[in-house]
């Protein structure tokens, strides 16, 4: 979708979009359209009971006196209460409404709306909701395809809006990369091909990408990560992405992602129904890859490292068994009681390697780690566990700004003791059903070194959506990219 910003427009468009505040108070461009159409705008508002409530849209078809086939009036509610996120939501709704009415081009007139950067936030919402993964739809009927191609936004501060949106577009492109990765099918996206995509996408941006294969990981002692991929014909990979945008002596901040490209559960086989969804068990890694693209694209002033552990969890004669004991890179031994608790096994080696190799000030990992977190938080929040006081609050604050909710969850010594094993240093599940997401977090905490601030984001409920949400069409969400980009912008750059 092409989005442009101008101070005025003389072009013809399929749809005119104007605004109304609470109580149905029209902005100047809306008043002008009402006059041109002989009062059609106000008549339609009265007939539909439209009072300009925030986020509500009124579509008027075929008004006489204007060239556009439709006029859309977007409600702002109380103008003084509007926030950037509100404009993004309105923009997202507009994309859906414009496609619903088969518009190819639209004019959005911000005359009378004085919020700083309101236009760029609305444009961001429109763009984010325009995403589609349709590469395998070879016979999709034309009428089902989105029609919207171009949006012209008229705003007095066009140059400022254009500059602000340029950054937002770069972040949106990074979100789209993450969504593409999560949406891709498992016969196409597997550890080796995934690693190649990362290198292809990120190396041209100046990010140093290094790929470790099984031989490399064996030398490093990554027995846990290897144990997950050992049952598959697709060999596991560990990929590091180093971006140097900060000062030479500035320490790294690190982000680690779980990348299980398909999860059958291994020998602890999952039930068949719904297993097809396990193609997105690599959404944590996709968020890290997307974040690294966002940081490099917008030239963030930070030194950041992304690490993703990639494996395919399959049952076979060579697969890990319940009861096996493996040795991690840290030297700690793990008793595998359930091969479907595999995310923590790939992450523990990735976390240790990240700390040993890059010496970060702090580390954030993302994983679709547990179904238990969906029972606790549904699809409204990701969980954040941390050994630090400030880090989770900063992440939560960043998430609020972009509409990616996190909820701070507790850690407890009792849950840590629950993963002590009589046969090894640690077992990968507690054996009970209590506090499932916290048990996973405590497992990972055992691999965080002293004095390293750490946060674990369990995003199992946030990776995919079956209904349209603000700035998110159905399908892959790309959750975490914007949240972490905002976090870095607010707290790590300088």
PADRENPA-251624 format. One record per residue (C-alpha): residue number from 0; x, y, z. Coordinates in nm, 2 decimals, padded with zeros to 4 digits. Layout:
PT   resi        X        Y        Z
PT    NUM        X        Y        Z
...
***
This chain:
PT   resi        X        Y        Z
PT      0    00.00    00.00    00.00
PT      1    00.13    00.34   -00.10
PT      2    00.08    00.61    00.16
PT      3    00.17    00.98    00.09
PT      4    00.14    01.30    00.29
PT      5    00.05    01.63    00.13
PT      6   -00.06    01.98    00.24
PT      7   -00.35    01.97   -00.02
PT      8   -00.48    01.74   -00.28
PT      9   -00.64    01.79   -00.62
PT     10   -00.65    01.42   -00.71
PT     11   -00.96    01.22   -00.76
PT     12   -01.02    00.94   -00.51
PT     13   -01.27    00.66   -00.46
PT     14   -01.33    00.76   -00.09
PT     15   -01.30    01.07    00.11
PT     16   -01.23    01.02    00.48
PT     17   -01.30    01.31    00.73
PT     18   -01.35    01.33    01.10
PT     19   -01.61    01.42    01.37
PT     20   -01.55    01.48    01.74
PT     21   -01.78    01.38    02.02
PT     22   -02.13    01.51    01.98
PT     23   -02.11    01.49    01.61
PT     24   -01.90    01.80    01.57
PT     25   -01.76    01.80    01.22
PT     26   -01.41    01.91    01.13
PT     27   -01.37    02.18    00.87
PT     28   -01.32    01.94    00.57
PT     29   -01.62    01.74    00.69
PT     30   -01.83    02.05    00.70
PT     31   -01.72    02.14    00.35
PT     32   -01.82    01.80    00.23
PT     33   -02.16    01.83    00.40
PT     34   -02.21    02.16    00.22
PT     35   -02.10    02.01   -00.12
PT     36   -02.34    01.72   -00.08
PT     37   -02.64    01.93    00.02
PT     38   -02.63    01.82    00.38
PT     39   -02.60    01.45    00.31
PT     40   -02.33    01.40    00.57
PT     41   -02.54    01.54    00.86
PT     42   -02.85    01.36    00.74
PT     43   -02.67    01.03    00.74
PT     44   -02.53    01.10    01.08
PT     45   -02.87    01.17    01.22
PT     46   -03.03    00.87    01.05
PT     47   -02.76    00.63    01.19
PT     48   -02.73    00.79    01.53
PT     49   -02.37    00.86    01.46
PT     50   -02.23    01.09    01.73
PT     51   -01.86    01.09    01.66
PT     52   -01.77    00.83    01.93
PT     53   -01.40    00.73    01.93
PT     54   -01.32    00.46    01.67
PT     55   -01.67    00.45    01.52
PT     56   -01.70    00.48    01.14
PT     57   -01.99    00.60    00.93
PT     58   -01.99    00.52    00.56
PT     59   -02.20    00.72    00.32
PT     60   -02.25    00.57   -00.03
PT     61   -02.29    00.76   -00.35
PT     62   -02.33    01.12   -00.23
PT     63   -02.42    01.37   -00.50
PT     64   -02.19    01.67   -00.54
PT     65   -01.86    01.49   -00.50
PT     66   -01.65    01.26   -00.72
PT     67   -01.59    01.00   -00.46
PT     68   -01.81    00.70   -00.44
PT     69   -01.82    00.70   -00.06
PT     70   -01.75    00.93    00.23
PT     71   -01.63    00.79    00.56
PT     72   -01.67    00.99    00.87
PT     73   -01.44    00.87    01.15
PT     74   -01.53    00.93    01.51
PT     75   -01.26    01.09    01.74
PT     76   -01.46    01.11    02.06
PT     77   -01.31    01.36    02.31
PT     78   -01.03    01.52    02.12
PT     79   -00.84    01.62    02.43
PT     80   -00.83    01.25    02.54
PT     81   -00.69    01.11    02.22
PT     82   -00.36    00.92    02.23
PT     83   -00.13    00.81    01.95
PT     84   -00.26    00.45    01.98
PT     85   -00.62    00.57    01.92
PT     86   -00.52    00.71    01.58
PT     87   -00.35    00.38    01.50
PT     88   -00.67    00.19    01.58
PT     89   -00.88    00.42    01.37
PT     90   -00.63    00.37    01.08
PT     91   -00.65    00.00    01.12
PT     92   -01.03    00.01    01.10
PT     93   -01.02    00.23    00.79
PT     94   -00.81   -00.02    00.60
PT     95   -01.08   -00.29    00.67
PT     96   -01.36   -00.05    00.58
PT     97   -01.20    00.07    00.26
PT     98   -01.14   -00.28    00.14
PT     99   -01.49   -00.38    00.23
PT    100   -01.62   -00.11   -00.01
PT    101   -01.37   -00.20   -00.28
PT    102   -01.19    00.13   -00.27
PT    103   -00.86    00.15   -00.47
PT    104   -00.76    00.50   -00.35
PT    105   -00.86    00.71   -00.05
PT    106   -00.81    01.07    00.06
PT    107   -00.79    01.12    00.44
PT    108   -00.82    01.49    00.53
PT    109   -00.67    01.59    00.87
PT    110   -00.79    01.95    00.85
PT    111   -00.90    02.05    01.20
PT    112   -00.72    01.77    01.38
PT    113   -00.42    01.92    01.55
PT    114   -00.27    01.62    01.74
PT    115    00.10    01.60    01.68
PT    116    00.19    01.31    01.45
PT    117   -00.17    01.20    01.45
PT    118   -00.15    01.15    01.07
PT    119    00.16    00.92    01.09
PT    120    00.00    00.71    01.36
PT    121   -00.31    00.67    01.16
PT    122   -00.11    00.58    00.86
PT    123    00.09    00.32    01.06
PT    124   -00.24    00.15    01.17
PT    125   -00.36    00.14    00.81
PT    126   -00.03   -00.01    00.69
PT    127   -00.01   -00.27    00.96
PT    128   -00.36   -00.39    00.89
PT    129   -00.29   -00.42    00.52
PT    130   -00.07   -00.73    00.57
PT    131   -00.17   -01.06    00.40
PT    132    00.01   -01.39    00.36
PT    133   -00.13   -01.52    00.03
PT    134    00.16   -01.67   -00.16
PT    135   -00.01   -02.01   -00.18
PT    136   -00.35   -01.88   -00.29
PT    137   -00.33   -01.95   -00.66
PT    138   -00.70   -01.95   -00.73
PT    139   -00.84   -01.69   -00.50
PT    140   -01.14   -01.51   -00.65
PT    141   -01.07   -01.15   -00.74
PT    142   -01.35   -01.03   -00.52
PT    143   -01.18   -01.17   -00.21
PT    144   -00.86   -00.98   -00.27
PT    145   -00.80   -00.64   -00.10
PT    146   -00.84   -00.35   -00.34
PT    147   -00.68   -00.06   -00.16
PT    148   -00.36    00.05   -00.33
PT    149   -00.30    00.41   -00.23
PT    150   -00.39    00.65    00.05
PT    151   -00.32    01.02    00.04
PT    152   -00.32    01.20    00.37
PT    153   -00.38    01.58    00.37
PT    154   -00.22    01.74    00.68
PT    155   -00.07    02.08    00.75
PT    156    00.25    01.93    00.89
PT    157    00.30    01.70    00.59
PT    158    00.68    01.71    00.61
PT    159    00.68    01.62    00.98
PT    160    00.43    01.34    00.93
PT    161    00.63    01.21    00.63
PT    162    00.95    01.19    00.84
PT    163    00.78    01.03    01.14
PT    164    00.60    00.77    00.92
PT    165    00.93    00.68    00.74
PT    166    01.05    00.53    01.07
PT    167    00.71    00.37    01.14
PT    168    00.72    00.21    00.79
PT    169    01.06    00.06    00.86
PT    170    00.93   -00.10    01.18
PT    171    00.61   -00.22    01.00
PT    172    00.83   -00.39    00.74
PT    173    01.01   -00.56    01.02
PT    174    00.67   -00.68    01.16
PT    175    00.58   -00.81    00.82
PT    176    00.90   -01.01    00.81
PT    177    00.82   -01.16    01.14
PT    178    00.46   -01.24    01.02
PT    179    00.59   -01.39    00.70
PT    180    00.82   -01.62    00.90
PT    181    00.54   -01.73    01.14
PT    182    00.30   -01.79    00.85
PT    183    00.54   -01.99    00.64
PT    184    00.47   -02.36    00.61
PT    185    00.70   -02.61    00.78
PT    186    00.80   -02.80    00.46
PT    187    00.95   -02.46    00.35
PT    188    01.07   -02.32    00.68
PT    189    01.30   -02.55    00.87
PT    190    01.62   -02.48    01.06
PT    191    01.86   -02.47    00.76
PT    192    01.63   -02.27    00.53
PT    193    01.53   -02.04    00.82
PT    194    01.89   -01.96    00.89
PT    195    01.95   -01.88    00.52
PT    196    01.65   -01.64    00.52
PT    197    01.79   -01.46    00.82
PT    198    02.12   -01.42    00.65
PT    199    01.96   -01.30    00.32
PT    200    01.73   -01.05    00.50
PT    201    01.97   -00.90    00.76
PT    202    02.32   -00.91    00.61
PT    203    02.25   -00.63    00.36
PT    204    02.15   -00.41    00.65
PT    205    02.50   -00.43    00.81
PT    206    02.40   -00.70    01.06
PT    207    02.67   -00.97    01.12
PT    208    02.50   -01.30    01.09
PT    209    02.67   -01.62    01.20
PT    210    02.52   -01.97    01.17
PT    211    02.62   -02.26    01.39
PT    212    02.55   -02.62    01.28
PT    213    02.53   -02.94    01.48
PT    214    02.90   -03.00    01.46
PT    215    02.97   -02.65    01.59
PT    216    02.72   -02.69    01.87
PT    217    02.87   -03.03    01.97
PT    218    03.20   -02.87    02.02
PT    219    03.04   -02.61    02.25
PT    220    02.86   -02.88    02.45
PT    221    02.50   -02.78    02.36
PT    222    02.36   -03.11    02.44
PT    223    02.01   -02.98    02.53
PT    224    01.96   -02.79    02.20
PT    225    02.08   -03.09    02.00
PT    226    01.86   -03.33    02.18
PT    227    01.55   -03.15    02.05
PT    228    01.65   -03.17    01.68
PT    229    01.82   -03.51    01.69
PT    230    01.50   -03.69    01.59
PT    231    01.45   -03.48    01.27
PT    232    01.60   -03.52    00.92
PT    233    01.64   -03.14    00.94
PT    234    01.95   -03.05    01.14
PT    235    01.92   -02.78    01.41
PT    236    02.09   -02.44    01.38
PT    237    02.18   -02.16    01.62
PT    238    02.19   -01.81    01.45
PT    239    02.35   -01.50    01.60
PT    240    02.28   -01.15    01.47
PT    241    02.50   -00.87    01.59
PT    242    02.41   -00.50    01.52
PT    243    02.65   -00.23    01.61
PT    244    02.47    00.10    01.61
PT    245    02.59    00.24    01.94
PT    246    02.92    00.37    02.07
PT    247    03.22    00.15    02.04
PT    248    03.24    00.09    02.42
PT    249    02.87    00.05    02.47
PT    250    02.78   -00.29    02.60
PT    251    02.53   -00.52    02.42
PT    252    02.17   -00.58    02.50
PT    253    02.06   -00.92    02.39
PT    254    01.74   -01.08    02.27
PT    255    01.70   -01.46    02.24
PT    256    01.42   -01.64    02.06
PT    257    01.28   -02.00    02.06
PT    258    01.26   -02.12    01.70
PT    259    01.09   -02.46    01.69
PT    260    01.00   -02.47    01.32
PT    261    00.75   -02.75    01.38
PT    262    00.66   -02.92    01.71
PT    263    00.51   -03.26    01.71
PT    264    00.60   -03.30    02.07
PT    265    00.86   -03.56    01.98
PT    266    00.83   -03.90    02.15
PT    267    00.58   -03.73    02.39
PT    268    00.36   -03.69    02.08
PT    269    00.09   -03.42    02.08
PT    270   -00.27   -03.50    01.99
PT    271   -00.34   -03.48    01.61
PT    272   -00.61   -03.22    01.61
PT    273   -00.46   -02.87    01.61
PT    274   -00.10   -03.00    01.55
PT    275   -00.09   -02.80    01.22
PT    276   -00.08   -02.48    01.44
PT    277    00.26   -02.59    01.56
PT    278    00.43   -02.43    01.26
PT    279    00.42   -02.11    01.46
PT    280    00.61   -02.25    01.76
PT    281    00.90   -02.03    01.63
PT    282    00.72   -01.70    01.68
PT    283    00.97   -01.60    01.96
PT    284    01.25   -01.63    01.71
PT    285    01.06   -01.44    01.44
PT    286    01.01   -01.15    01.68
PT    287    01.39   -01.14    01.74
PT    288    01.47   -01.15    01.37
PT    289    01.21   -00.88    01.31
PT    290    01.34   -00.66    01.59
PT    291    01.70   -00.68    01.45
PT    292    01.57   -00.57    01.11
PT    293    01.38   -00.28    01.27
PT    294    01.69   -00.16    01.47
PT    295    01.92   -00.17    01.17
PT    296    01.66   -00.02    00.93
PT    297    01.60    00.28    01.15
PT    298    01.97    00.30    01.25
PT    299    01.90    00.27    01.62
PT    300    02.18    00.40    01.84
PT    301    02.24    00.08    02.03
PT    302    02.46   -00.23    02.03
PT    303    02.22   -00.52    02.01
PT    304    02.25   -00.90    01.97
PT    305    01.98   -01.14    01.85
PT    306    02.02   -01.51    01.90
PT    307    01.77   -01.77    01.78
PT    308    01.78   -02.15    01.85
PT    309    01.62   -02.34    01.56
PT    310    01.51   -02.70    01.56
PT    311    01.24   -02.93    01.44
PT    312    01.10   -03.15    01.72
PT    313    01.01   -03.49    01.55
PT    314    00.96   -03.85    01.67
PT    315    01.19   -04.11    01.52
PT    316    01.42   -04.40    01.61
PT    317    01.69   -04.14    01.69
PT    318    01.47   -03.90    01.89
PT    319    01.53   -03.81    02.25
PT    320    01.33   -04.03    02.49
PT    321    01.16   -03.94    02.82
PT    322    01.41   -04.04    03.08
PT    323    01.72   -03.93    02.88
PT    324    01.97   -03.71    03.06
PT    325    02.16   -03.45    02.85
PT    326    02.45   -03.21    02.94
PT    327    02.39   -02.85    02.86
PT    328    02.66   -02.59    02.75
PT    329    02.66   -02.46    03.11
PT    330    02.77   -02.80    03.24
PT    331    02.43   -02.86    03.41
PT    332    02.26   -03.19    03.34
PT    333    01.89   -03.21    03.25
PT    334    01.66   -03.51    03.29
PT    335    01.41   -03.50    03.00
PT    336    01.08   -03.62    03.14
PT    337    00.87   -03.49    02.85
PT    338    01.01   -03.42    02.50
PT    339    00.72   -03.18    02.44
PT    340    00.88   -02.94    02.69
PT    341    01.14   -02.87    02.43
PT    342    01.15   -02.49    02.41
PT    343    01.33   -02.46    02.74
PT    344    01.59   -02.71    02.62
PT    345    01.68   -02.51    02.31
PT    346    01.67   -02.18    02.50
PT    347    01.89   -02.29    02.79
PT    348    02.19   -02.35    02.56
PT    349    02.11   -02.04    02.36
PT    350    02.09   -01.82    02.67
PT    351    02.42   -01.96    02.81
PT    352    02.59   -01.91    02.47
PT    353    02.46   -01.55    02.45
PT    354    02.60   -01.46    02.79
PT    355    02.94   -01.63    02.73
PT    356    02.99   -01.49    02.38
PT    357    02.84   -01.14    02.40
PT    358    02.85   -01.04    02.77
PT    359    02.52   -00.84    02.76
PT    360    02.40   -00.60    03.03
PT    361    02.07   -00.77    03.01
PT    362    01.88   -01.03    02.81
PT    363    01.52   -01.07    02.70
PT    364    01.40   -01.41    02.57
PT    365    01.08   -01.47    02.38
PT    366    00.91   -01.81    02.34
PT    367    00.58   -01.97    02.27
PT    368    00.68   -02.18    02.58
PT    369    00.37   -02.31    02.75
PT    370    00.00   -02.37    02.69
PT    371   -00.04   -02.29    03.06
PT    372    00.01   -01.92    03.00
PT    373   -00.30   -01.92    02.77
PT    374   -00.50   -02.07    03.05
PT    375   -00.38   -01.79    03.28
PT    376   -00.39   -01.49    03.04
PT    377   -00.58   -01.59    02.74
PT    378   -00.49   -01.41    02.42
PT    379   -00.48   -01.06    02.57
PT    380   -00.14   -01.06    02.74
PT    381    00.19   -01.22    02.72
PT    382    00.36   -01.32    03.05
PT    383    00.68   -01.16    03.17
PT    384    00.89   -01.32    03.43
PT    385    01.21   -01.16    03.55
PT    386    01.49   -01.16    03.81
PT    387    01.49   -00.77    03.79
PT    388    01.26   -00.50    03.92
PT    389    01.29   -00.24    03.65
PT    390    01.31   -00.45    03.34
PT    391    00.96   -00.60    03.34
PT    392    00.80   -00.26    03.42
PT    393    00.99   -00.10    03.13
PT    394    00.88   -00.38    02.89
PT    395    00.52   -00.35    03.01
PT    396    00.53    00.03    02.95
PT    397    00.67   -00.02    02.60
PT    398    00.40   -00.28    02.52
PT    399    00.12   -00.04    02.63
PT    400    00.24    00.22    02.39
PT    401    00.21   -00.01    02.09
PT    402   -00.08   -00.23    02.20
PT    403    00.12   -00.54    02.29
PT    404    00.02   -00.63    02.64
PT    405    00.24   -00.80    02.90
PT    406    00.15   -00.91    03.25
PT    407    00.41   -00.94    03.52
PT    408    00.41   -01.29    03.67
PT    409    00.58   -01.40    03.99
PT    410    00.87   -01.63    04.06
PT    411    00.88   -01.84    04.37
PT    412    01.14   -02.07    04.54
PT    413    00.88   -02.35    04.56
PT    414    00.85   -02.36    04.19
PT    415    01.23   -02.37    04.15
PT    416    01.25   -02.66    04.39
PT    417    00.98   -02.84    04.19
PT    418    01.23   -02.89    03.90
PT    419    01.50   -03.05    04.11
PT    420    01.58   -03.40    03.98
PT    421    01.70   -03.70    04.18
PT    422    01.89   -03.82    03.88
PT    423    02.03   -03.49    03.73
PT    424    02.08   -03.13    03.82
PT    425    01.74   -03.03    03.69
PT    426    01.44   -03.19    03.52
PT    427    01.26   -03.02    03.23
PT    428    00.91   -03.04    03.39
PT    429    00.79   -03.06    03.74
PT    430    00.57   -03.36    03.69
PT    431    00.26   -03.18    03.81
PT    432    00.01   -02.94    03.66
PT    433    00.07   -02.64    03.89
PT    434    00.21   -02.31    03.77
PT    435    00.31   -02.45    03.43
PT    436    00.43   -02.12    03.28
PT    437    00.63   -02.03    03.60
PT    438    00.79   -02.38    03.60
PT    439    00.92   -02.31    03.25
PT    440    01.05   -01.97    03.36
PT    441    01.23   -02.11    03.66
PT    442    01.40   -02.37    03.43
PT    443    01.54   -02.09    03.21
PT    444    01.64   -01.88    03.52
PT    445    01.88   -02.16    03.62
PT    446    02.08   -02.07    03.31
PT    447    02.11   -01.69    03.38
PT    448    02.44   -01.59    03.51
PT    449    02.50   -01.38    03.82
PT    450    02.45   -01.00    03.77
PT    451    02.27   -01.04    03.44
PT    452    01.93   -00.88    03.43
PT    453    01.69   -01.11    03.25
PT    454    01.32   -01.12    03.14
PT    455    01.14   -01.41    02.99
PT    456    00.83   -01.34    02.77
PT    457    00.60   -01.64    02.73
PT    458    00.40   -01.54    02.42
PT    459    00.22   -01.86    02.34
PT    460   -00.12   -01.68    02.34
PT    461   -00.01   -01.39    02.14
PT    462    00.17   -01.54    01.83
PT    463   -00.15   -01.60    01.62
PT    464   -00.50   -01.46    01.61
PT    465   -00.81   -01.60    01.47
PT    466   -00.99   -01.27    01.46
PT    467   -00.89   -00.93    01.34
PT    468   -00.74   -00.70    01.60
PT    469   -00.63   -00.33    01.59
PT    470   -00.33   -00.32    01.34
PT    471   -00.34   -00.70    01.31
PT    472   -00.54   -00.90    01.05
PT    473   -00.62   -01.26    01.11
PT    474   -00.31   -01.49    01.13
PT    475    00.04   -01.42    01.24
PT    476    00.07   -01.13    01.48
PT    477    00.44   -01.05    01.48
PT    478    00.40   -00.99    01.85
PT    479    00.72   -00.85    02.02
PT    480    00.88   -00.67    01.73
PT    481    00.71   -00.33    01.80
PT    482    00.72   -00.38    02.18
PT    483    01.09   -00.45    02.19
PT    484    01.17   -00.18    01.93
PT    485    00.99    00.07    02.15
PT    486    01.17   -00.06    02.46
PT    487    01.51   -00.02    02.29
PT    488    01.41    00.33    02.17
PT    489    01.30    00.44    02.52
PT    490    01.56    00.27    02.74
PT    491    01.86    00.15    02.55
PT    492    01.96    00.41    02.29
PT    493    02.20    00.69    02.36
***
